[in-house]
Amino acid sequence: MHMCTRIFNNLNDKFPVTARNMDWYWPVNTYFYAFPRGTVNRGLSAESAAELHIAPQQVLQWTSEYASLTTVMGSNKKGYAAVDGLNEAGLAVNGLYDSHVSYGPTNGKGHFLSANRWVQFVLDRFANVQQAIQYFATRNITIVSELLPDTSNTQSHLHLALSDTEGNSGVIEVRNGRFELYESRHDTVVTNQPDYETQRMLTAYWQYIWGQRPNAPVEHPVYSAPGGNSATQRFERASYYFTFAQPAQKRREAVYQAKSLVAACSVPVHFNPYHAEKASYTIWTNLADHNKKIYSLSSTVSMNTLSLRFSPELTACRRLLLQKEKSTKSACPIKAGDVTDHLVTCDNPFS
């Protein structure tokens, strides 16, 4: 079972912050990457395109319009996947596993983009949620699944959650090769399942139970939420805490409010009620401060928080290794705090 939770704290328009739990079977090779604007990227590696019989001219190519700070998993041997990030315009993109995805055939027309590079494409090209939603509503692009670059033998079946400085939120799913698009500042909570239309229906149901619908008053509201770890229960629990949270009055309050909200949906290490061969748990939490442009990762393994900021000296791809796969120790030489100056120049994994 794959699990992730994203909460967009837009309770105070002045201090939008996105918090996201990354849940997986074990710690994975994890990097902070900093990508400058002007980077030329490809939607698939030449090797992957050849294996999928996709002509080179059908592989999506683009030049980044915005610098970005990205959490990337993978290795030189297995390739790389962008799973989460924040760009310099203040757009945050979270890639969450979606077991119901159906990307469509790889022998059609238009251009092709690997799901492992989808997050980075959106960070590179768009300043806000509305731009991204409008783009995918009008373009003939097919998302292509590849193996995620770890040892789990898992396909990159993703949907995206987007949030921006204006307090707007978006969700992009793919069903039968078509993009299902949602845009609303009220879409603050996203989990893996069910489909987002159903997640919206769950929101309407619980808002009624909690007495939060003025047109359908409840005489005796019930202030409770499920406590389990399924995607549906985490969605309901995140919505519950968010609904009754008061807007923070300071930026730092909004940051740790967002983190505390998503912490209520974390899955404990080695939690496995079904005695499955492998079960996912929260391996890290990302935070994106949209206006301050600070991006961070709090590791379950190290119990510390590392952060990045945008550097005016960023002219080439840079990275820092944070975690090695299945290791119980941090791989980062810096134990906590701002690590921007510790990133080293590297090749662009998506060129």
N, C-alpha and C positions, 0 to 999 in steps of 0.2 A: 504494500500500500504506500503510495506517494502522497505526501502532505505538505502544504505550504499555506501560509496565511498572510494576507496583506491588509493593512489598515491605513487609510489616508486621513490624517488628522487635520481637517479643514474647519474645525469648530470656530477658530478665530482666523478670519481672512488674512490678518497681518502675519501669521506665523504658520504657514502650511508645512507639514512634515509627514513624510511617508515612512511607515515601519513595515518590515517584511521578515517573517520567519522562513528560513530555508530548512526544510525537513528532508533528510535522506537516510539511507541505510547505515552509513558510516561517514566519517570525515573524508573529504575528497581533496585532491590537489587544488588549492585555491590561491588565486593571485589577485592583487589590486593592479589594474592597468590604468594608465592615463593616456588617452588618445588626443593628439592635437587636431584642430580643424585643418582641412586640406588633405586629409589622409585618403588615399585611393583604395577602395575595398571591393572585394568580389563576393557574390552570394554563395559560391561553392568553390572549394579548391579544385584545381585541374584534375586531380586524381578522383575525387568524388564525382565530378561531372562525367568523367569517362566511364566510371563504374555504373552510373545511372543512365548512360547513353543520352546525355544532354549535350547538345551542341554548344561549343564555347560562346557563340554569339547570343545564346539564350540564357546564359548565366547573368544575373543582375549585377551591374557594376555601378558604383557611385563614389562621389567625393564628399567627404564629411564637411558639413557646414558649421558644425559646432564641436568644440572640444568636449570630452566626456571622461568621467571617472567610472570605472566598470569593475564589477566582480566577475572574474573569469575562472572557469574550471577547466582542467585538462593538462596535457603534456605535449612535448614535441612528438612523441611516438603516436599518441592517440588523437592529436588535434586539440582544438580549444572550442569552448562554448561560452558565450556571454550570457549570464543569467540574471543580471541586475545592474542598474546604474543610474547616474544622474548626469545631465549635460549642462553646459555653461548657461543655457537659457533658462534652466530651472525645471526642465522636464525630467521626471523620474519614470523608469520603465522596469517592471518586474516580470520576469518570465516564470510562470507557475505551471507545474505539470497538469496536463489535461488528458485523462485516459479516454475521453470520448471524442477526441479530435479525429478528423478524417480529412487529410490534406488534399487528396485528389491525385490523379495520375501524373506521371513525370514525362508523358509523351505528348502533352498538349502544346498549345501556342502560348505566346507571351514569355515572360521571364521567370526564372527560378531562383529561390532564395532558401538556403538552409535554415532550419529552425534553430540551429546552433549559432547562427549569425543574425537572427531576426531582431533580438534585443538591441544589438549594436547598430543595425541599420536605422532603427527608429531613433536612437540617441543621436546618431550622426545627422539625421535629415530634418528633424522637426523641432520647433520651438515650444509647441504646446499641444495639448490633447486634440483640440479642434483640427489643427493642421494634419495630424496623423490620421484621425478618423476620416477626414475628407479624402485623403490620399488613398487609403485602402478601399474606400467606397467606389473609386473610379478607375483603379488600375488593374490590369490583367497580370497578376503575380501569383505564382503557385509556391506555397511553402513546402519544403522537402524535408522529410524526416531523415536523420542520421543517428547513429549510435551516439549516446552521450559519452564524452571522453573520460570514462572511468572503467572500473572492472565489473560493473553491475549488469552489463549487457542489456541496457535499457535504451529504447528509442526516444528521441527528443520530441515527445508529444507535448506541445506547449500551447498555452494561451497567454496573452499579455494584459497586464494592468498598467494603466498610464495615469499620471497625476502631474499637475503643473502649478505655477506660481499664482494663477488666478483662482485656485480652489476647484478647478474642473477635474473630472475623473473620466476615464474611458476604459473599456474592456474590449479586446479583440479576440474572437474565437474563430475557428475554422471548422465548418461542417460541410461534408461532401464537396470539398474544394472551394467553397464560397466563404467569404468573410462575414461573420455575424458581428455587428458593431453596436456598441452601447456607449452613450455619452451623457453624463449627468453628474453634477456636483454631489448628488445624493448617493452615488455608487461608491461608497467609502470603504466597503468591506468586500474582499474577493478571496475565495478559496478554490480548491481544485475542482470539486464537483458540488452540486450538479451543474448543468449548463446555466449561463448567467440569467437567462430569462426566468428559470426556476428559482435561482437565488433571489431575484427581485420579488417573486411571489412569496418566498419565505419571509422576506422583509415585511411585506404587506401584512402577512398573517401575524407575525410577532408584534408589529407596531399596534395592531388591533388588540392583542392579548395584553400588551403593556399599557393600553389606554392612551396611545399617542396619535390616534386618528380623530380629529375634531368632528368629522362628519359621521363617525360611527362610534359614539361614546360607549364605554364599558362601565357598568356600575361598580364592579369589583375587579380592578386590574390585578393581574398576577405578575409580580416582579421576580421572575426567575428565568433561568436559561439552562439548556442541557450542559452537562459537565464532561461529556465524553470526548474522544479524540477523532471521531470521523470528520470528514470535510464538512458535512452538513451541521454537525454539532458545533464545530469550531466557528463556522459562519454565524450561527445563531448566538453563540456566546460573545463573539467579537462585536456583533451588532448590539447586543444587550449593554455591554459596558460602554460602547461608543454613544449609544442613545442617551444614556444617563450621565455622561461626563459633561462637566461645565467647561466652557472655553478658557484656555490658559490666558493669563494676562501679560506674560513675559515670554520672550522667545525660548529661553532655556526651559521654562516650564512646559512649553508645547513640545519640545524635543523629548524630555523624559516622560511626559504624558503619553506620547505616541509609543515610546518603548514599553511603558508599563501596560498599555492597552494590549499590545501584541504579545507581551509576556504571559498574559492570561490565557493565551491560546497555544503556548509552547507545549511540545510533546516531550515528556521526560526521557532521558537516556535509557535505552534498553526497555522501554515500555512495550510490552508485547502480549496483550490480553488474548490474542488468538493463537498464540504459540506458533506463529509462522516461522518459516525457515529464515526469513529476514524481515525486519520491521523498521520503518523509518522513525526518526526522532529529530528534534530541532538541533541542527549542527551550528547554525549561526543566525544572527539577526542583523539585517541591514537597516540603516536609518539615512534618509535623505532630507536635509534641511533645504527646502526649495529656494528661499530668499537669501540665506546666508551662504548658500552653495558649499555646504560641508557634507561629505558623504562618509559613512562609517560602517564598520562591521564589528559586531560583538560575538566572539567565538565561545561556544559552549565548552570547548576543550581547554582553552587558556583562561577563560572567565575574564578576559580583558577586552577593551574596546580600542580599535585602531581607526584613525580617521584620515581623510584626504581633503585637500582644498585645491582649487584651480591655481596653477602657478603661471605667471606671465612669461616665464622662461620655457614653457612647454612647446617645443618645436619638433620633437620626435617621440615615437612610442616609448613609454617607460613602464616598468612593472616592478612588483615586489612579491615574493613568495610568502604566503601567510601560513599555509597548512599543507602537509603531505598526506596522501591517501592512507586511511586506516591507522594513522599515527595518533597517539594520545598526547603528543607534545606539539606546541606551537613551533612553526618553522621560521617565524619572524624574529630577527635579532632585537627588534624593539618591542618591548612588552606591552606598552600602552601609549596612547596619545597620537599626536600628529606625525605621520610617517611620510609626508609628501617629499621631503628632502632625501629620503632613503631609497626612492625608486631609482632603478638603473635603466639606461637605454637598452632597448631590445628590438627585435624584428616585429613587424606588425603581423599578428597571427591570422588576420583576415584579408590580407592583400592577395 
